[in-house]
Amino acid sequence: MGLVVGIPRALFYYRYYPIWERFFRELGATVVCSPPTSRAIVDMGARECIAEACIPIKLYHGHVAALLDKVDVLFIPRLVSVRPKAVFCPKFLGLPDMVKNSFKHLPRVIDVRVDLRRGPFELLRVAEAVARCIGAGRSRALYALWSALRTLKSGYPSAQPPAEGDLRVAVVGYPYEVHDPYVNVGTLEKLRSLGVVPVTVEDLSQRTLNSAPNPLRKHLFWTWSEDTVHAAEYFFQTKSVDGVIHVTAFGCGPDAIVNKCLEIESKKTGAVPFMTLMIDEHTGDAGVRTRLEAFVDMIRRQRSVAGCRS
């Protein structure tokens, strides 16, 4: 068995894991992920992380803790930017430092900086730097990168199976909040049980997101915040869904701005019902189910009334 590389099942995992897994596998390493989020992982993260952090950052620490005695190396990249005019949340930029200062005994950490604004060859530099950390050369790094990028041809796979129902509701938000069923208390599955087909940002192509109108007339600075705003605006303008739910984390500054923007836009268009679902480590199953049931019932009642009028 080659070097064992650990990847926490949180934050960037829900967007980039297929690429990373293929890259490390082509370099001869074995990739190990932390288990799905559980109460134990939440508790470990809350214990190791600073109290002021949002729930996604606390969860990341919990997933790191779950990998400590299982891997030779932890892969915690310092993701700065993957687009010309957007960066990741400041807490993401400092994530390797937060982890290193939260745990007394860590395996070696690969914390290579990723900032694709630096030029067209920056991704090659990153691949070579990561490969050197596990003892692989330049040619092997380039082949592994080429192989990993081929996974993008089919897009980013949704973490949830398809569903059938009489309503389509968009669930927008950061991928680590929308696709982690423990964090959002099974929101997508609850919607399916109510006869709703959930649609997420990952179901839209990047071209669709880029072509969606920007209600702010300027960039939001944060990568996934922009995706969330553009996706919601696309749904508001095209009316291709019966409702929009924004899953947002308590204590997240960028998310608070995004949520306010979506509230304003939903009132402007007025045609697509909108709901905010705020989550943290104390979010309960009953409260989420009640809110979702009420939202879906409201949509169906509106449709019924509109049908009677017509």
C-alpha positions as CSV (number, residue, x, y, z in Angstrom):
1,M,0.0,0.0,0.0
2,G,1.3,3.5,-0.9
3,L,1.1,6.6,1.2
4,V,-2.3,7.1,2.8
5,V,-3.8,10.5,2.2
6,G,-6.7,11.7,4.3
7,I,-9.4,14.0,3.0
8,P,-12.0,15.4,5.5
9,R,-15.6,14.8,4.3
10,A,-16.5,18.5,4.7
11,L,-16.3,21.9,2.9
12,F,-14.5,21.4,-0.4
13,Y,-15.1,17.7,-0.4
14,Y,-18.6,18.2,-1.8
15,R,-17.3,19.9,-4.9
16,Y,-13.8,18.7,-5.6
17,Y,-13.4,15.2,-4.1
18,P,-13.7,13.3,-7.4
19,I,-10.8,15.4,-8.8
20,W,-8.6,15.0,-5.7
21,E,-9.3,11.3,-5.3
22,R,-8.4,10.6,-9.0
23,F,-5.3,12.8,-8.7
24,F,-3.9,11.0,-5.7
25,R,-4.8,7.6,-6.9
26,E,-2.9,8.2,-10.2
27,L,0.1,9.2,-8.0
28,G,0.0,5.8,-6.3
29,A,-1.5,7.0,-3.0
30,T,-4.4,5.6,-1.1
31,V,-7.2,8.1,-0.3
32,V,-9.1,7.7,2.9
33,C,-12.1,9.9,3.7
34,S,-13.6,10.6,7.1
35,P,-16.9,8.9,7.8
36,P,-20.2,10.7,7.1
37,T,-21.1,13.5,9.6
38,S,-22.4,12.2,12.9
39,R,-23.2,13.6,16.4
40,A,-19.8,12.4,17.5
41,I,-18.0,14.3,14.7
42,V,-20.0,17.4,15.5
43,D,-19.0,17.2,19.1
44,M,-15.3,16.6,18.3
45,G,-15.3,19.6,16.0
46,A,-17.0,21.8,18.6
47,R,-14.5,20.7,21.2
48,E,-11.4,21.3,19.0
49,C,-12.5,24.5,17.2
50,I,-12.9,28.0,18.4
51,A,-16.4,28.8,19.6
52,E,-16.9,31.7,17.2
53,A,-16.5,29.6,14.1
54,C,-19.5,28.7,12.0
55,I,-20.9,25.1,12.0
56,P,-19.1,24.1,8.7
57,I,-15.7,25.1,10.1
58,K,-16.4,23.2,13.4
59,L,-17.5,20.2,11.3
60,Y,-14.3,20.3,9.3
61,H,-12.3,20.1,12.6
62,G,-14.4,17.1,13.6
63,H,-13.7,15.3,10.3
64,V,-10.0,16.0,10.8
65,A,-10.2,14.5,14.3
66,A,-11.8,11.4,12.8
67,L,-8.8,10.9,10.5
68,L,-5.9,11.5,12.9
69,D,-4.9,7.9,13.5
70,K,-5.9,6.5,10.1
71,V,-3.6,8.4,7.6
72,D,0.0,9.4,6.9
73,V,-0.8,12.8,5.4
74,L,-3.8,15.2,5.6
75,F,-4.7,17.1,2.4
76,I,-5.9,20.6,3.5
77,P,-5.3,22.9,0.6
78,R,-5.3,26.7,1.1
79,L,-8.0,27.5,-1.5
80,V,-7.8,31.1,-2.4
81,S,-9.3,31.5,-5.8
82,V,-10.4,29.4,-8.8
83,R,-12.0,32.3,-10.7
84,P,-10.7,35.6,-11.9
85,K,-12.9,37.9,-9.7
86,A,-13.8,35.7,-6.7
87,V,-12.1,34.2,-3.7
88,F,-13.1,31.8,-1.0
89,C,-14.3,32.7,2.5
90,P,-11.5,34.1,4.7
91,K,-11.9,31.2,7.1
92,F,-11.2,28.8,4.2
93,L,-8.0,30.7,3.4
94,G,-6.8,30.3,6.9
95,L,-8.1,26.7,7.4
96,P,-4.7,24.9,7.4
97,D,-3.5,27.3,10.1
98,M,-6.6,26.9,12.1
99,V,-6.3,23.1,12.0
100,K,-2.6,23.1,12.8
101,N,-3.2,25.3,15.9
102,S,-6.2,23.3,17.1
103,F,-4.6,19.9,17.3
104,K,-1.5,19.0,19.3
105,H,-0.6,15.9,17.3
106,L,-1.2,16.0,13.5
107,P,0.1,13.9,10.7
108,R,2.0,15.8,8.0
109,V,-0.3,18.4,6.3
110,I,-0.3,19.2,2.6
111,D,-1.4,22.8,2.6
112,V,-0.4,24.0,-0.9
113,R,-1.8,27.4,-1.9
114,V,-4.3,27.4,-4.8
115,D,-4.8,30.7,-6.5
116,L,-5.6,30.4,-10.2
117,R,-5.6,34.1,-10.6
118,R,-1.8,33.9,-10.8
119,G,-1.9,32.7,-14.4
120,P,-2.7,29.9,-16.8
121,F,0.0,27.6,-15.5
122,E,-0.8,27.9,-11.8
123,L,-2.8,24.7,-11.7
124,L,0.3,22.9,-13.1
125,R,2.4,24.4,-10.3
126,V,-0.1,23.3,-7.7
127,A,-0.1,19.7,-9.1
128,E,3.7,19.5,-9.1
129,A,3.9,20.9,-5.5
130,V,1.4,18.4,-4.2
131,A,3.1,15.5,-6.1
132,R,6.5,16.5,-4.5
133,C,4.9,16.2,-1.1
134,I,4.2,12.6,-1.6
135,G,7.4,11.8,-3.5
136,A,6.2,11.9,-7.1
137,G,7.9,13.6,-10.0
138,R,6.8,16.3,-12.5
139,S,5.8,13.9,-15.4
140,R,3.7,11.8,-13.1
141,A,2.1,14.9,-11.6
142,L,1.1,16.2,-15.1
143,Y,-0.4,12.8,-16.1
144,A,-2.3,12.6,-12.8
145,L,-3.7,16.2,-13.3
146,W,-4.8,15.4,-16.8
147,S,-6.5,12.2,-15.6
148,A,-8.2,14.1,-12.7
149,L,-9.5,16.9,-14.8
150,R,-11.3,14.4,-17.1
151,T,-13.7,13.8,-14.3
152,L,-15.0,17.3,-15.0
153,K,-16.4,16.3,-18.3
154,S,-19.5,14.8,-16.6
155,G,-19.9,17.8,-14.3
156,Y,-20.1,17.6,-10.6
157,P,-22.2,14.6,-9.6
158,S,-25.0,15.3,-7.2
159,A,-24.7,13.7,-3.8
160,Q,-28.4,12.7,-3.9
161,P,-30.4,10.2,-6.1
162,P,-33.1,11.5,-8.5
163,A,-36.7,11.9,-7.2
164,E,-40.3,12.1,-8.5
165,G,-43.0,14.5,-7.4
166,D,-45.6,17.1,-8.4
167,L,-43.4,20.0,-7.2
168,R,-39.9,21.2,-8.0
169,V,-38.2,23.2,-5.3
170,A,-34.7,24.7,-5.6
171,V,-32.4,24.2,-2.6
172,V,-29.6,26.7,-2.9
173,G,-26.6,27.3,-0.7
174,Y,-23.0,26.2,-0.2
175,P,-22.5,22.6,-1.3
176,Y,-21.3,21.5,2.1
177,E,-24.6,22.7,3.6
178,V,-26.9,21.4,0.9
179,H,-25.4,17.9,0.4
180,D,-24.4,16.9,4.0
181,P,-27.7,15.3,5.2
182,Y,-26.6,15.5,8.8
183,V,-25.9,19.2,8.7
184,N,-29.2,20.1,7.0
185,V,-31.1,17.5,9.0
186,G,-32.0,15.6,5.8
187,T,-33.7,18.5,4.0
188,L,-33.5,16.9,0.6
189,E,-34.8,13.6,1.7
190,K,-37.6,15.3,3.7
191,L,-38.6,17.2,0.5
192,R,-38.7,13.9,-1.4
193,S,-40.9,12.4,1.2
194,L,-43.3,15.3,0.7
195,G,-43.6,14.6,-3.1
196,V,-41.1,17.3,-4.0
197,V,-38.2,17.1,-6.5
198,P,-35.3,19.0,-5.1
199,V,-33.1,20.9,-7.5
200,T,-29.6,22.1,-6.4
201,V,-26.9,24.5,-7.7
202,E,-25.0,21.4,-8.9
203,D,-27.8,20.6,-11.3
204,L,-27.0,23.7,-13.2
205,S,-24.0,24.0,-15.5
206,Q,-21.4,26.6,-14.9
207,R,-22.3,28.2,-18.1
208,T,-25.9,28.6,-16.9
209,L,-24.7,30.1,-13.6
210,N,-22.4,32.5,-15.5
211,S,-25.2,33.6,-17.8
212,A,-27.7,34.2,-15.0
213,P,-28.4,37.9,-14.4
214,N,-26.5,39.4,-11.4
215,P,-29.0,41.4,-9.3
216,L,-26.2,43.2,-7.4
217,R,-24.6,44.7,-10.6
218,K,-21.2,43.8,-9.0
219,H,-19.3,40.7,-7.9
220,L,-19.9,39.3,-4.4
221,F,-16.2,38.4,-4.0
222,W,-16.9,34.9,-2.6
223,T,-17.0,32.0,-5.0
224,W,-19.8,29.9,-3.7
225,S,-21.8,33.0,-2.6
226,E,-21.8,34.1,-6.2
227,D,-23.0,30.6,-7.3
228,T,-25.8,30.7,-4.8
229,V,-27.0,34.2,-5.8
230,H,-26.8,33.4,-9.6
231,A,-28.6,30.1,-9.2
232,A,-31.4,31.7,-7.1
233,E,-31.7,34.5,-9.6
234,Y,-31.9,32.0,-12.5
235,F,-34.8,30.2,-10.7
236,F,-36.5,33.5,-9.9
237,Q,-36.3,34.7,-13.5
238,T,-37.1,31.5,-15.3
239,K,-39.8,30.4,-12.9
240,S,-38.5,26.8,-13.6
241,V,-39.2,25.8,-9.9
242,D,-42.2,26.1,-7.6
243,G,-40.2,27.5,-4.7
244,V,-36.7,28.3,-3.5
245,I,-35.1,27.4,-0.2
246,H,-31.8,28.9,1.0
247,V,-29.9,26.7,3.4
248,T,-27.7,29.1,5.4
249,A,-25.3,28.5,8.4
250,F,-25.7,30.6,11.6
251,G,-22.7,32.7,12.2
252,C,-21.5,32.9,8.5
253,G,-20.9,36.5,7.5
254,P,-20.9,36.0,3.7
255,D,-24.0,33.8,4.0
256,A,-25.9,36.6,5.9
257,I,-25.3,39.0,3.0
258,V,-26.3,36.4,0.5
259,N,-29.5,35.6,2.3
260,K,-30.5,39.3,2.5
261,C,-29.9,39.6,-1.2
262,L,-32.1,36.6,-2.0
263,E,-34.9,37.9,0.2
264,I,-34.9,41.2,-1.7
265,E,-34.8,39.5,-5.1
266,S,-37.7,37.2,-4.1
267,K,-39.8,40.2,-3.2
268,K,-39.0,41.9,-6.4
269,T,-40.0,39.0,-8.7
270,G,-42.8,37.9,-6.4
271,A,-43.6,34.8,-8.5
272,V,-41.5,32.2,-6.7
273,P,-42.0,31.5,-3.0
274,F,-38.8,31.8,-0.9
275,M,-37.8,30.4,2.5
276,T,-34.6,30.7,4.6
277,L,-33.5,27.6,6.5
278,M,-30.9,28.5,9.0
279,I,-28.8,25.6,10.5
280,D,-26.3,25.2,13.3
281,E,-25.1,22.4,15.6
282,H,-28.4,22.6,17.6
283,T,-30.8,22.4,14.6
284,G,-33.5,19.8,15.4
285,D,-35.3,17.3,13.1
286,A,-38.8,18.3,14.2
287,G,-38.3,22.0,13.6
288,V,-36.9,21.5,10.1
289,R,-39.7,19.0,9.1
290,T,-42.4,21.4,10.3
291,R,-41.0,24.3,8.3
292,L,-40.6,22.3,5.2
293,E,-44.1,20.9,5.5
294,A,-45.6,24.4,5.9
295,F,-43.6,25.7,3.0
296,V,-44.7,22.9,0.7
297,D,-48.3,23.2,1.8
298,M,-48.3,26.9,1.1
299,I,-47.0,26.3,-2.4
300,R,-49.7,23.7,-3.1
301,R,-52.4,26.0,-1.7
302,Q,-51.2,28.8,-4.0
303,R,-51.3,26.5,-7.0
304,S,-54.8,25.4,-6.0
305,V,-56.1,28.9,-5.7
306,A,-54.5,29.9,-8.9
307,G,-56.1,27.0,-10.7
308,C,-59.5,27.9,-9.3
309,R,-59.2,31.5,-10.5
310,S,-58.2,30.4,-14.0
